């Protein structure tokens, strides 16, 4: 392996190795997953209710400022 290839390999491997050394756990616990599922379900239910009621202002609150319609 040439010096240049070694340098390229090291440059590519360092960010990947740094990304694996995280202080946080790899996967959230069951309580956190349950909380996130409930949060998403609540948000989607509110979105669907605003859409079904044809509440334009309520519907727009769920859209990002940079939403693009095609």
C-alpha positions in Angstrom: 0.0 0.0 0.0 1.4 3.4 -1.0 1.8 6.3 1.4 -0.9 8.1 -0.5 -3.3 5.2 -0.2 -2.6 4.9 3.5 -3.3 8.6 4.0 -6.6 8.4 2.1 -7.6 5.3 4.0 -6.8 7.0 7.3 -8.7 10.1 6.3 -11.7 8.0 5.4 -11.6 5.8 8.5 -11.2 8.5 11.1 -14.7 10.1 10.8 -16.3 6.6 10.8 -14.4 5.6 13.9 -15.2 8.9 15.6 -18.9 8.4 14.9 -19.0 5.0 16.6 -17.6 6.4 19.9 -20.8 7.9 21.2 -21.7 8.5 24.8 -25.4 7.8 24.1 -26.8 4.3 23.9 -27.2 2.9 20.4 -31.0 2.3 20.8 -33.5 4.0 23.0 -35.2 2.1 25.8 -38.7 0.7 25.7 -40.1 3.7 27.6 -38.6 6.2 25.2 -39.9 4.2 22.2 -43.4 4.2 23.7 -43.2 7.9 24.4 -42.1 8.6 20.8 -44.8 6.4 19.3 -47.4 8.2 21.4 -46.1 11.6 20.3 -46.1 10.7 16.6 -49.6 9.1 16.9 -50.9 12.2 18.6 -49.4 14.5 16.0 -50.7 12.5 13.1 -54.2 12.3 14.6 -54.3 16.1 15.0 -53.1 16.5 11.4 -55.8 14.2 10.1 -58.5 16.0 12.2 -57.4 19.4 10.8 -57.4 18.0 7.3 -60.8 16.3 7.7 -62.4 19.4 9.2 -60.9 21.4 6.3 -59.3 23.7 8.9 -56.8 25.5 6.7 -55.0 27.3 9.5 -54.8 24.1 11.5 -53.5 22.3 8.5 -50.8 24.9 7.8 -49.4 24.6 11.4 -48.2 21.1 10.4 -46.4 22.3 7.3 -42.7 23.3 7.3 -42.0 26.9 6.2 -40.1 25.6 3.2 -42.8 23.3 1.9 -42.9 23.0 -1.9 -46.0 21.8 -3.7 -45.5 20.1 -7.0 
